[in-house]
Amino acid sequence: MPRLRLRRDARRPRVLVLGLDGTPYSYLRAETAAGRLPNLAALFGEGGPAPMRSSLPSVSSTAWTSFLTGRDPGGHGVFGFMDCKAASHDFYFPNLDHVTAPTVWDVLGSAGMRSVILNVPGTYPARPLPGVLVSGFVAPRIERAVPPPRLLQRLRAMGYRIDLDAWAARGDLEVLEEELFATFEGRVEAIRMLLASEPWDLFVAVITETDRLYHFLWNAMVAGEERAVDLFHRFHAAIDELVGWLVDGLPGGTHLIVLSDHGFAAERRSVFTNAWLRERGLLAFDTDEPKGMGMISPSSTVYSLDPGRFYVNRAGARARGGVPPDRADEVVDRLVEELAGLRDPDTGELVYGGLVRRQDAYHGPYAALGPDVVLTLKPGYELKGSTAARAVLGPPAAGLGGMHTSDDAFLWVGDAALREGRHDLHDLAPTIMELLEVAPEGFQGRSLLAPAGVAVGR
């Protein structure tokens, strides 16, 4: 890969963030220790990266929005990949139009700084900013994904893809491999082009191909299937080469941050939470085969959305809500009691990691819109909000094998000591502000940098 050449003032602080979507702390530590990722191993040094906690829930749209805004979902309003419309129970996909909290690029723009944001999930439809934004998934139309529009022709000429073709790759390892590397190579070419041609103070690039690989083949990799293990090694070697290129070429004064937004684990069983609610008489539909939450019966007291989000069906909050507001706390208490019995009948273990009530999970102006109860994911059990499923437990979906986890993300910050204690994803925005010498004000998270003069190991 050609050396990166930047002719810019090396005395100015800059921050470059490389996001590896879904890459677990535990996996990365094991791979660097095994000597398969020499550039990352050299970058991390003896201390290695630090573990970090994802958003709640740990889905990419929620997680990366927390990263960009320095807020939990109660502060930015995105609680999942899918939600219900305010006037009904019909599904919609939250996007950047639903995020009214200032993003890190908004704050930096007010300070006269420029940002380049490439392939961050949840940033569609793109809006103009001081700098460049190329939206990540879900982005149906690239024309609405790239301000300024002058970059569209260059991206198209290099065959840039917002995402790989997941449906074509599902169940076909050869197609998956081709899609992975073609999409990744276009991503790298876009990174090289934007680094060389655009002025920036903050540069964020996210590799989402990791998440796609894990969703398809994590189970197979863990099981030691030769072709899956080989593809994992070769794809992560390509990422390691990108890291080495960045380290060699970035100008002095640049703080390099490498992180993931959540972890990953093998999926043993799918857990259909709405089927569980129906078994207990807490949820009903006006049809035997509901195709969405829009046909929920007003007699329902609770419904569930991916992954592990439970909502009281409040009267007045939704068109088909039936629970009087003064009974909501009673319904939540019963739900919590019932959830103690949500167990794997074969082992007797709970199929989730922990249970958090809304008031303990979310803070900010949108907290009241969040789930009344949210479950953290336990490795092995994927919580799903399908309205069509009738059985509570089932095998992983055909062609897939892997699930998110909330407590196995990672973080590495170059040329900076991190404070002791827990690291949360929404702490990154104020950390970036401090690295760029901008006061990190107005965030829910707090900077992860150790106080000046305090040496803290990773």
C-alpha positions as CSV (number, residue, x, y, z in Angstrom):
1,M,0.0,0.0,0.0
2,P,1.5,3.4,-1.0
3,R,2.8,5.6,1.8
4,L,0.4,8.3,3.0
5,R,1.7,11.8,2.3
6,L,0.1,14.7,4.2
7,R,1.4,18.2,3.8
8,R,-0.2,19.8,6.8
9,D,0.8,21.5,10.0
10,A,2.0,18.7,12.2
11,R,1.9,20.9,15.3
12,R,-1.9,21.0,15.3
13,P,-3.6,18.2,17.3
14,R,-5.7,15.8,15.2
15,V,-7.7,12.7,16.0
16,L,-8.2,9.8,13.6
17,V,-10.7,7.1,14.8
18,L,-10.7,3.7,13.2
19,G,-13.8,1.7,14.2
20,L,-13.9,-2.1,13.8
21,D,-17.6,-2.8,14.1
22,G,-18.3,-5.6,16.5
23,T,-14.7,-6.7,17.0
24,P,-14.5,-8.2,20.5
25,Y,-11.8,-7.2,23.0
26,S,-11.3,-10.9,23.9
27,Y,-10.8,-11.9,20.2
28,L,-8.4,-9.1,19.5
29,R,-6.3,-9.9,22.5
30,A,-6.1,-13.5,21.5
31,E,-5.2,-12.8,17.9
32,T,-2.4,-10.3,18.8
33,A,-1.0,-12.6,21.4
34,A,-0.9,-15.4,18.7
35,G,1.2,-13.1,16.5
36,R,-1.3,-12.9,13.7
37,L,-1.8,-9.1,13.8
38,P,1.7,-7.7,14.1
39,N,0.8,-4.1,13.4
40,L,-1.9,-4.0,16.0
41,A,0.3,-5.8,18.4
42,A,3.0,-3.2,17.9
43,L,0.5,-0.4,18.2
44,F,-1.0,-1.7,21.5
45,G,2.4,-2.5,23.1
46,E,2.5,-4.5,26.3
47,G,-0.7,-3.1,27.8
48,G,-2.9,-3.8,24.9
49,P,-6.3,-2.3,24.3
50,A,-8.8,-1.6,27.2
51,P,-12.2,-3.3,27.5
52,M,-15.1,-1.0,26.9
53,R,-18.9,-1.3,27.5
54,S,-21.2,-0.8,24.6
55,S,-24.6,1.0,24.6
56,L,-27.8,-0.5,25.9
57,P,-28.9,-2.2,23.8
58,S,-25.7,-3.1,22.0
59,V,-26.8,-2.6,18.4
60,S,-24.7,-0.7,15.9
61,S,-27.2,2.1,15.2
62,T,-27.6,2.9,18.9
63,A,-23.9,2.3,19.7
64,W,-22.5,4.6,17.1
65,T,-25.0,7.3,17.8
66,S,-23.8,7.1,21.4
67,F,-20.3,7.4,20.2
68,L,-21.1,10.5,18.0
69,T,-23.1,12.4,20.6
70,G,-21.5,11.5,23.9
71,R,-24.9,10.5,25.2
72,D,-26.8,7.3,26.1
73,P,-30.1,6.7,24.1
74,G,-32.0,8.8,26.6
75,G,-29.9,11.7,25.4
76,H,-30.0,11.1,21.7
77,G,-33.3,9.1,21.2
78,V,-32.1,6.1,19.2
79,F,-33.0,3.0,21.2
80,G,-32.6,0.3,18.5
81,F,-32.3,-0.6,14.9
82,M,-36.1,-0.6,14.7
83,D,-38.8,1.3,16.7
84,C,-42.5,2.0,16.7
85,K,-43.9,5.2,15.3
86,A,-45.2,7.7,17.9
87,A,-48.7,7.7,16.5
88,S,-49.0,3.9,16.1
89,H,-47.2,0.6,16.6
90,D,-46.0,0.5,13.0
91,F,-42.3,-0.1,12.6
92,Y,-39.8,2.4,11.3
93,F,-36.0,2.6,11.2
94,P,-34.5,5.5,13.1
95,N,-31.9,7.5,11.2
96,L,-29.9,10.7,11.5
97,D,-33.1,12.8,11.1
98,H,-34.2,11.4,14.4
99,V,-31.0,12.5,16.2
100,T,-31.5,16.0,17.5
101,A,-28.6,16.0,20.0
102,P,-25.4,17.7,18.7
103,T,-22.9,15.3,17.2
104,V,-19.2,15.6,17.7
105,W,-18.8,17.1,14.2
106,D,-21.4,19.8,15.1
107,V,-19.5,20.8,18.2
108,L,-16.2,20.8,16.4
109,G,-17.7,22.8,13.5
110,S,-18.8,25.5,16.0
111,A,-15.1,25.7,17.1
112,G,-14.0,26.2,13.5
113,M,-12.8,22.6,12.9
114,R,-13.4,20.2,10.1
115,S,-14.4,16.6,10.3
116,V,-14.4,13.7,7.8
117,I,-16.9,11.0,8.8
118,L,-16.8,7.8,6.7
119,N,-19.2,4.9,7.0
120,V,-20.5,5.4,10.5
121,P,-23.8,3.5,10.9
122,G,-26.9,5.6,11.5
123,T,-25.6,8.7,9.7
124,Y,-28.1,8.6,6.8
125,P,-29.6,10.8,5.4
126,A,-26.4,12.8,5.4
127,R,-26.6,16.5,6.1
128,P,-24.0,19.2,5.3
129,L,-21.2,19.8,7.8
130,P,-17.9,21.5,8.0
131,G,-16.0,18.7,6.2
132,V,-17.2,15.5,4.6
133,L,-19.8,12.9,5.5
134,V,-20.2,9.5,3.7
135,S,-23.1,7.7,5.4
136,G,-22.9,4.2,6.6
137,F,-25.7,1.6,6.6
138,V,-28.7,1.8,6.3
139,A,-28.3,4.2,3.3
140,P,-30.7,3.3,0.4
141,R,-29.5,6.1,-1.9
142,I,-25.9,7.1,-2.2
143,E,-27.1,10.5,-3.6
144,R,-28.4,11.3,-0.1
145,A,-25.4,9.9,1.6
146,V,-22.5,12.2,0.5
147,P,-22.2,15.8,1.3
148,P,-20.5,17.6,-0.4
149,P,-21.9,16.1,-3.7
150,R,-18.6,16.8,-5.6
151,L,-17.3,13.5,-4.1
152,L,-20.1,11.3,-5.5
153,Q,-18.4,10.9,-8.9
154,R,-15.1,9.9,-7.3
155,L,-16.7,7.4,-5.0
156,R,-18.7,5.9,-7.9
157,A,-15.6,5.7,-10.1
158,M,-13.7,3.6,-7.5
159,G,-16.7,1.3,-7.1
160,Y,-17.3,2.4,-3.5
161,R,-20.1,0.4,-1.7
162,I,-22.0,1.5,1.4
163,D,-22.4,-2.1,2.4
164,L,-21.9,-5.6,1.0
165,D,-24.8,-7.6,-0.5
166,A,-25.8,-9.6,2.6
167,W,-28.6,-11.5,0.9
168,A,-26.3,-12.7,-1.8
169,A,-23.6,-13.7,0.7
170,R,-26.0,-15.6,3.1
171,G,-25.1,-19.2,3.1
172,D,-22.5,-19.0,0.3
173,L,-19.0,-18.7,1.7
174,E,-17.4,-17.9,-1.7
175,V,-19.8,-15.0,-2.4
176,L,-19.3,-13.8,1.2
177,E,-15.6,-13.7,0.8
178,E,-15.8,-11.8,-2.5
179,E,-18.3,-9.3,-1.1
180,L,-16.2,-8.8,2.0
181,F,-12.9,-8.0,0.3
182,A,-14.5,-6.0,-2.5
183,T,-16.3,-3.8,0.0
184,F,-13.3,-3.5,2.2
185,E,-11.0,-2.6,-0.6
186,G,-13.3,0.2,-1.7
187,R,-13.5,1.4,1.9
188,V,-9.7,1.6,2.1
189,E,-9.4,3.4,-1.2
190,A,-12.0,6.0,0.1
191,I,-10.0,6.4,3.3
192,R,-6.8,7.0,1.3
193,M,-8.5,9.4,-1.0
194,L,-10.1,11.5,1.7
195,L,-7.0,11.6,3.9
196,A,-4.9,12.9,1.0
197,S,-7.4,15.4,-0.5
198,E,-9.5,16.8,2.4
199,P,-8.4,19.0,5.3
200,W,-9.5,17.6,8.7
201,D,-9.1,17.9,12.4
202,L,-11.2,14.8,13.1
203,F,-11.3,11.8,10.8
204,V,-13.6,8.8,11.6
205,A,-13.7,5.7,9.5
206,V,-15.7,2.6,10.4
207,I,-15.1,-0.9,9.0
208,T,-18.5,-2.6,9.1
209,E,-17.3,-5.6,7.1
210,T,-16.1,-7.1,10.4
211,D,-19.6,-7.2,11.8
212,R,-20.9,-8.9,8.6
213,L,-18.2,-11.6,8.7
214,Y,-19.0,-12.3,12.4
215,H,-22.8,-12.5,11.8
216,F,-22.3,-15.1,9.1
217,L,-19.4,-17.1,10.4
218,W,-18.7,-16.6,14.1
219,N,-20.2,-19.9,15.1
220,A,-18.2,-21.7,12.4
221,M,-15.0,-20.0,13.4
222,V,-15.5,-20.9,17.1
223,A,-16.2,-24.5,16.0
224,G,-12.8,-24.5,14.2
225,E,-14.2,-25.0,10.7
226,E,-11.2,-24.6,8.5
227,R,-12.6,-22.4,5.7
228,A,-14.2,-20.0,8.3
229,V,-11.0,-19.8,10.4
230,D,-8.9,-19.1,7.2
231,L,-11.2,-16.3,6.1
232,F,-11.1,-14.8,9.6
233,H,-7.3,-14.8,9.5
234,R,-7.0,-13.4,6.0
235,F,-9.6,-10.6,6.6
236,H,-8.1,-9.5,9.9
237,A,-4.6,-9.5,8.2
238,A,-6.0,-7.0,5.7
239,I,-7.2,-4.8,8.5
240,D,-3.8,-5.1,10.2
241,E,-2.2,-4.0,7.0
242,L,-4.4,-0.9,7.0
243,V,-3.4,-0.1,10.6
244,G,0.2,-0.4,9.7
245,W,-0.2,2.0,6.8
246,L,-2.0,4.5,9.0
247,V,0.6,4.4,11.7
248,D,3.4,4.9,9.2
249,G,1.8,7.8,7.4
250,L,-0.1,10.0,9.9
251,P,1.5,13.3,10.7
252,G,2.9,14.2,14.1
253,G,0.3,15.4,16.5
254,T,-2.3,12.9,15.4
255,H,-3.9,10.8,18.1
256,L,-4.9,7.5,16.7
257,I,-7.9,5.8,18.3
258,V,-8.9,2.2,17.5
259,L,-12.2,0.9,18.9
260,S,-15.2,-1.3,18.5
261,D,-18.8,-0.5,19.2
262,H,-19.8,-3.9,20.8
263,G,-18.5,-7.4,21.1
264,F,-19.5,-10.7,19.5
265,A,-20.2,-14.3,20.6
266,A,-21.5,-17.6,19.2
267,E,-25.2,-17.9,19.1
268,R,-26.7,-21.2,20.3
269,R,-30.4,-20.3,20.5
270,S,-32.7,-17.6,19.3
271,V,-35.1,-16.4,22.0
272,F,-38.4,-14.9,20.7
273,T,-39.5,-12.5,23.5
274,N,-42.9,-11.7,21.9
275,A,-43.7,-15.4,21.7
276,W,-42.8,-15.6,25.4
277,L,-45.1,-12.7,26.2
278,R,-48.0,-14.3,24.3
279,E,-47.6,-17.5,26.3
280,R,-48.1,-15.5,29.5
281,G,-51.1,-13.6,28.3
282,L,-49.3,-10.3,28.3
283,L,-49.4,-9.8,24.5
284,A,-52.1,-10.5,21.9
285,F,-52.7,-9.6,18.3
286,D,-55.9,-9.0,16.3
287,T,-54.7,-11.6,13.8
288,D,-53.3,-15.1,14.1
289,E,-50.3,-14.2,11.8
290,P,-49.2,-10.7,12.6
291,K,-46.7,-9.2,10.2
292,G,-45.7,-6.4,12.5
293,M,-46.6,-4.7,15.8
294,G,-49.3,-2.6,14.1
295,M,-51.9,-5.3,14.7
296,I,-51.3,-5.5,18.5
297,S,-54.5,-5.8,20.5
298,P,-55.4,-3.0,22.9
299,S,-55.8,-5.8,25.5
300,S,-52.0,-6.3,25.5
301,T,-50.1,-5.1,28.5
302,V,-46.5,-5.5,27.2
303,Y,-44.7,-5.8,23.9
304,S,-41.1,-6.3,22.9
305,L,-38.7,-5.0,20.3
306,D,-35.2,-6.2,19.4
307,P,-33.1,-7.0,21.3
308,G,-34.6,-7.5,24.7
309,R,-36.6,-4.2,25.0
310,F,-39.9,-4.4,26.8
311,Y,-42.5,-1.7,26.7
312,V,-45.8,-1.3,28.7
313,N,-48.6,-0.8,26.2
314,R,-49.7,2.5,27.7
315,A,-53.0,4.1,26.8
316,G,-52.3,7.5,25.2
317,A,-48.7,6.6,24.2
318,R,-49.7,4.6,21.2
319,A,-52.9,4.4,19.2
320,R,-53.6,0.8,20.3
321,G,-52.4,1.3,23.9
322,G,-54.6,-0.1,26.6
323,V,-52.8,0.1,30.0
324,P,-53.9,3.2,32.0
325,P,-50.9,5.3,33.0
326,D,-51.6,4.7,36.7
327,R,-51.2,1.0,36.2
328,A,-47.9,1.1,34.4
329,D,-45.7,0.6,37.4
330,E,-47.8,-2.4,38.4
331,V,-47.3,-3.9,34.9
332,V,-43.6,-3.3,35.1
333,D,-43.3,-5.0,38.5
334,R,-45.2,-8.1,37.2
335,L,-43.0,-8.2,34.0
336,V,-39.8,-8.1,36.1
337,E,-41.2,-11.0,38.2
338,E,-42.1,-13.0,35.2
339,L,-38.8,-12.4,33.5
340,A,-37.1,-14.2,36.3
341,G,-38.6,-17.3,34.7
342,L,-37.3,-16.7,31.2
343,R,-34.9,-19.6,31.2
344,D,-33.5,-22.3,28.9
345,P,-35.5,-25.4,29.8
346,D,-32.5,-27.6,29.0
347,T,-30.1,-25.9,31.4
348,G,-32.3,-23.9,33.8
349,E,-30.2,-20.8,33.2
350,L,-31.5,-17.3,32.4
351,V,-31.3,-16.5,28.7
352,Y,-30.2,-12.9,29.4
353,G,-27.3,-11.4,31.3
354,G,-29.0,-8.7,33.4
355,L,-32.3,-6.7,33.7
356,V,-32.3,-2.9,33.8
357,R,-35.3,-0.7,34.4
358,R,-35.6,2.4,32.3
359,Q,-34.9,4.9,35.1
360,D,-31.5,3.2,35.7
361,A,-30.6,2.8,32.0
362,Y,-31.4,6.1,30.3
363,H,-30.9,9.8,31.1
364,G,-31.8,12.9,29.2
365,P,-34.8,14.4,27.3
366,Y,-35.7,11.2,25.5
367,A,-35.5,8.8,28.4
368,A,-39.3,8.5,28.7
369,L,-39.4,7.1,25.2
370,G,-37.2,4.2,26.0
371,P,-38.1,0.7,27.0
372,D,-39.5,0.2,30.5
373,V,-37.2,-2.8,30.9
374,V,-34.2,-3.8,28.8
375,L,-32.2,-7.0,29.1
376,T,-28.5,-7.3,28.5
377,L,-27.4,-10.1,26.1
378,K,-25.9,-13.3,27.4
379,P,-23.5,-15.0,25.0
380,G,-25.3,-17.9,23.3
381,Y,-28.8,-16.4,23.5
382,E,-30.0,-14.0,20.8
383,L,-33.1,-12.0,21.9
384,K,-35.4,-11.3,19.0
385,G,-38.6,-9.3,18.8
386,S,-40.3,-11.2,15.9
387,T,-44.1,-10.9,15.9
388,A,-44.5,-14.0,13.7
389,A,-42.6,-16.5,15.9
390,R,-44.8,-18.8,18.0
391,A,-42.1,-20.9,19.8
392,V,-40.0,-19.1,22.4
393,L,-36.7,-20.9,21.6
394,G,-35.3,-21.9,18.2
395,P,-32.0,-22.4,16.4
396,P,-30.0,-19.5,14.9
397,A,-31.5,-18.2,11.6
398,A,-30.4,-20.2,8.5
399,G,-27.1,-18.9,7.1
400,L,-26.2,-16.9,10.2
401,G,-24.2,-17.7,13.4
402,G,-23.1,-15.0,15.7
403,M,-24.6,-12.4,18.1
404,H,-23.7,-9.1,19.7
405,T,-22.5,-8.7,23.3
406,S,-22.4,-5.5,25.3
407,D,-19.4,-6.0,27.6
408,D,-16.6,-7.0,25.1
409,A,-16.0,-3.9,23.1
410,F,-12.4,-2.5,23.1
411,L,-10.6,0.8,23.1
412,W,-7.1,2.0,22.4
413,V,-6.1,5.7,22.5
414,G,-2.6,6.6,21.2
415,D,-0.3,9.0,23.0
416,A,-2.6,9.4,26.0
417,A,-3.1,7.8,29.4
418,L,-6.6,6.7,30.2
419,R,-8.2,7.1,33.6
420,E,-8.9,4.1,35.8
421,G,-12.4,2.7,36.0
422,R,-15.1,1.7,33.6
423,H,-15.0,2.9,30.0
424,D,-18.3,3.5,28.2
425,L,-18.8,4.1,24.5
426,H,-20.5,7.5,25.1
427,D,-17.3,8.7,26.8
428,L,-15.5,8.9,23.4
429,A,-17.0,12.2,22.2
430,P,-15.7,14.2,25.2
431,T,-12.4,12.3,25.0
432,I,-12.0,13.4,21.4
433,M,-12.9,17.0,22.4
434,E,-10.1,17.0,25.0
435,L,-7.6,15.6,22.6
436,L,-8.4,18.4,20.2
437,E,-8.1,20.9,23.0
438,V,-11.8,21.8,22.9
439,A,-13.6,22.0,26.2
440,P,-15.8,18.8,26.5
441,E,-19.0,20.5,27.7
442,G,-22.6,19.3,27.5
443,F,-22.0,15.6,27.2
444,Q,-23.4,12.8,29.4
445,G,-20.2,10.9,29.1
446,R,-16.9,12.2,30.5
447,S,-13.4,12.2,29.0
448,L,-11.4,9.0,29.5
449,L,-8.1,10.9,29.7
450,A,-6.2,10.7,33.0
451,P,-5.6,14.0,34.7
452,A,-2.3,15.7,33.6
453,G,0.7,14.3,35.4
454,V,-1.1,11.0,36.3
455,A,0.5,8.0,34.7
456,V,-2.1,5.3,34.1
457,G,-1.4,2.1,32.4
458,R,-3.7,0.4,29.9
